[in-house]
Amino acid sequence: MKAVLDSSVLIAAAISRAGVCAELLEDVLTHHELVLSEYIVDEVREKLIEKFGFPDKEVRQLARLLLRVATITEPATIPPGACRDADNLPVLGTAVAASADLLVSVDKDLLSLNEFMGIAIIRPGDFWKRTTG
């Protein structure tokens, strides 16, 4: 299964390292295909440094790791208005370009869509309900 994890999930995984998002990231890396775009990785980098005060060196290492372990795709162009928050258009575009099965997020604007072009948009806690069974 192809899964796109948005920056909010990746940031939560980096911060907690033992919570639901960290377990989700590990499961995706072990059993599925993680798909990201440079846009998502740049969002992770920017927010970890500016919002959470992570050391630059640690953030650079994380970004390099994500770029190495994920399939990196260029986001498809998504029409304005497809999502309430225009900043999420490249995230949706990443999922569309990759023909992802799932987009995992905690972003309310994305979650309000439920699905986009056949791609389910789910919370981290719902991931295992979708992938097991």
Protein Blocks (a to p, Z undefined) as FASTA:
>chain_A
ZZdddfklmmmmmmnopamklmmmmmmmmmmccdddfklmmmmmmmmmmmnopafklmmm
mmmmmmmmpccdddddddehkamblklmmmmmmmmmnopabdcdfbfklmmnopaghiac
ddfklmmmmmgZZ
